[in-house]
Amino acid sequence: MIRFDDTLEYIEVIQRARTPQEVCEALVGVTKQFGLNALLAGTVPGQGTPGEEQRSHVLLCDWPIEWLQRYVERNYVDHDPLVQYMRRTPSQVTWSDAAARIDLDRSAREVFCDAGAYKLNDGFAMPLVTLEGQVVMVSLGGENIELDDNAIRLISLASTYAIGRAIQLSSEEKTIEHRPELTPREKECMRWAAAGKSEWEISQILGISEHTSEKHLLNAKSKLGAANRVQAIAEAIRHGYIS
């Protein structure tokens, strides 16, 4: 069982990272306990994007270098079942499930077969939406993966936080960050949301209506500039509202 305090410790390590590579290493340090020891995260290139341009889409990378080179040289991005799945139905999915939902042709099967040769037998992927509206795909792979609901929640939160940190570090603009001001009730709702509680559960804990708890969470999400609940929790942690 993964404790929430443990999750905060993982996120603190990511926050201390000073380069995208350190962010990458910190995130893999979290996910490798579930057998996910290889990472690639970036925006999904369009069909037919040249190999050199594909590299510009990458935010974080800790794939085996030989596999990365082969992937780019053979233009696997245009045949990868996972990329096809994300273009059609951007949602959390294991690699094997994505392959099962795509009509695999010879090229797609070759991608999976070749990945296995680099001890990437299966993996987990998820889409994240940046504040600019771009979709970033986080793909984690390994030889023997072990995932349950708690693991997926931890990986989702840590990945969301890591991508935000990587984008922050990659930005060349040196601006003073404005800290959004949450009301005391919004902070309470966010803290319970981070603990995995639903709107109804939060309403029971705080003695308010479910509609009111939902409204506080929506207000907090808007103030934090988040696209979804997981991103809002990550931002609330980053700004010190959850500790």
C-alpha positions in Angstrom: 0.0 0.0 0.0 1.4 3.4 -1.1 1.0 6.1 1.6 0.3 9.7 0.6 3.3 10.8 2.6 5.4 8.6 0.4 3.9 10.3 -2.7 4.8 13.7 -1.4 8.4 12.5 -0.8 8.6 11.4 -4.4 7.3 14.7 -5.6 9.8 16.6 -3.5 12.6 14.8 -5.2 11.2 15.8 -8.6 10.9 19.4 -7.4 14.5 19.5 -6.4 15.6 18.5 -9.9 17.5 21.3 -11.7 17.6 19.9 -15.2 15.2 17.9 -17.4 17.5 14.9 -17.1 17.3 15.1 -13.3 13.5 15.3 -13.6 13.6 12.2 -15.8 15.8 10.3 -13.4 13.6 11.3 -10.4 10.4 10.1 -12.2 12.0 6.8 -13.2 13.1 6.5 -9.5 9.4 6.4 -8.7 8.2 4.2 -11.5 10.9 1.5 -11.4 9.4 0.0 -8.3 6.5 -1.1 -10.6 8.9 -2.5 -13.3 8.7 0.7 -15.4 12.3 1.6 -15.8 12.3 3.3 -19.3 10.6 6.7 -20.0 9.8 8.8 -23.0 7.6 11.9 -22.7 6.7 14.4 -25.3 4.1 15.8 -27.7 2.9 13.4 -30.3 4.3 14.1 -33.8 1.9 14.3 -36.7 1.9 11.6 -39.4 5.0 11.8 -41.6 7.0 14.0 -39.3 10.8 13.8 -40.3 13.1 12.0 -37.8 15.1 15.0 -36.9 11.9 17.0 -36.2 10.6 14.2 -34.0 13.4 14.8 -31.5 12.1 18.3 -30.9 8.9 16.8 -29.6 10.7 15.0 -26.7 10.5 16.5 -23.2 12.0 13.7 -21.2 13.8 10.6 -22.3 15.4 7.6 -20.5 14.9 5.0 -23.2 17.8 2.6 -24.1 19.8 4.7 -26.6 20.0 1.9 -29.2 16.2 1.5 -29.1 15.7 5.3 -29.4 18.0 5.4 -32.5 16.2 2.4 -34.1 12.8 3.9 -33.3 13.7 7.2 -35.1 15.7 5.7 -38.0 12.9 3.3 -38.8 10.2 5.9 -38.4 8.4 3.7 -35.9 6.3 6.7 -34.7 4.1 6.3 -37.8 3.4 2.6 -37.0 3.6 2.5 -33.2 0.2 1.1 -31.9 0.5 3.2 -28.8 0.9 6.4 -30.8 -2.0 5.4 -33.0 -4.1 4.8 -29.9 -3.2 8.2 -28.3 -4.1 10.0 -31.5 -7.5 8.3 -31.6 -8.4 7.9 -27.9 -6.1 9.9 -25.6 -6.5 8.1 -22.3 -4.5 6.0 -19.8 -3.6 2.6 -21.2 -1.1 -0.2 -21.0 0.9 -0.9 -24.1 -0.6 -4.4 -24.5 -4.2 -3.0 -24.1 -3.5 -0.3 -26.7 -2.2 -3.0 -29.1 -5.3 -5.1 -28.5 -7.5 -2.2 -29.5 -5.7 -1.4 -32.7 -5.8 -3.4 -35.9 -2.1 -4.3 -36.0 -0.5 -4.5 -39.4 3.0 -6.0 -40.0 4.8 -2.7 -39.2 2.9 -2.3 -35.9 3.8 -5.8 -34.9 7.4 -5.1 -35.8 7.5 -2.1 -33.4 6.3 -4.3 -30.5 8.6 -7.2 -31.4 11.6 -4.9 -31.6 10.8 -3.2 -28.3 10.8 -6.5 -26.6 14.4 -7.1 -27.8 15.4 -4.1 -25.6 13.5 -5.5 -22.5 10.5 -3.3 -23.1 7.8 -6.1 -23.1 5.0 -3.9 -21.9 4.4 -0.5 -20.4 1.9 2.2 -19.3 1.1 5.4 -21.1 -1.0 8.4 -20.3 -1.8 11.8 -21.9 -1.3 15.1 -20.1 -2.7 18.4 -21.3 -0.4 21.5 -20.8 -1.7 24.9 -19.9 -1.2 25.8 -23.6 -3.5 23.0 -24.6 -0.8 20.7 -26.0 -1.1 17.0 -25.4 2.0 15.4 -23.9 2.2 11.6 -23.9 4.1 9.9 -21.1 5.2 6.4 -22.0 6.9 4.1 -19.4 8.1 0.6 -20.2 9.8 -2.4 -18.7 10.4 -6.1 -18.8 8.0 -7.2 -16.1 5.5 -4.6 -15.0 3.2 -4.8 -11.9 0.4 -2.2 -11.7 -2.6 -1.8 -9.5 -5.0 1.1 -9.0 -2.7 2.7 -6.3 0.3 2.4 -8.5 -1.5 4.0 -11.4 -2.6 6.9 -9.2 0.9 7.5 -8.0 2.4 7.3 -11.5 -0.2 9.7 -12.8 0.4 12.3 -10.2 4.2 11.9 -10.3 4.2 12.1 -14.1 2.0 15.2 -14.1 4.3 16.9 -11.7 7.4 15.8 -13.6 6.1 17.2 -16.9 5.2 20.5 -15.3 8.7 20.7 -13.7 10.4 19.8 -17.0 8.4 22.5 -18.9 9.3 25.0 -16.1 13.0 24.2 -16.4 13.0 24.2 -20.2 11.5 27.6 -20.4 14.0 30.4 -21.2 11.7 33.1 -19.8 12.7 34.3 -16.3 9.5 35.5 -14.9 8.3 35.9 -11.3 5.8 33.2 -10.7 2.4 34.4 -9.4 1.1 32.2 -6.6 -2.7 31.7 -7.0 -4.6 32.4 -3.8 -6.9 29.6 -2.7 -9.6 30.1 -0.1 -9.3 28.0 3.1 -12.2 25.8 2.0 -10.6 25.3 -1.5 -7.4 24.3 0.2 -9.2 21.8 2.4 -11.0 20.3 -0.6 -7.8 20.0 -2.5 -6.1 18.3 0.4 -8.8 15.7 0.6 -8.9 15.3 -3.2 -5.1 14.6 -3.0 -5.9 11.8 -0.5 -8.2 10.2 -3.1 -11.5 11.3 -1.8 -14.5 11.9 -4.1 -16.7 15.0 -4.1 -19.3 13.2 -2.1 -16.7 11.9 0.4 -15.3 15.4 0.8 -18.8 16.8 1.4 -19.3 14.3 4.2 -16.0 15.0 5.8 -16.4 18.8 5.7 -20.1 18.9 6.4 -21.0 20.6 3.2 -23.1 19.6 0.2 -21.6 17.6 -2.7 -22.4 20.4 -5.0 -20.5 22.8 -2.8 -17.4 20.6 -2.6 -17.5 20.2 -6.4 -17.7 23.9 -6.8 -14.7 24.5 -4.5 -12.6 21.9 -6.4 -13.6 23.5 -9.8 -12.6 27.0 -8.5 -9.3 25.7 -7.2 -8.6 23.9 -10.5 -9.3 27.1 -12.4 -7.1 29.3 -10.1 -4.3 26.7 -10.4 -4.6 26.7 -14.2 -5.1 23.0 -14.3 -6.8 20.9 -17.0 -7.9 18.1 -14.7 -8.0 17.0 -11.1 -4.6 15.3 -11.1 -2.9 18.3 -12.6 -4.6 20.5 -10.0 -3.3 18.4 -7.2 0.2 18.5 -8.7 0.0 22.3 -8.9 -1.4 22.6 -5.4 1.6 20.6 -4.1 4.0 22.7 -6.1 2.6 25.9 -4.6 2.8 24.5 -1.1 -1.0 24.1 -0.4 -0.5 20.4 0.2 2.3 19.2 2.3 
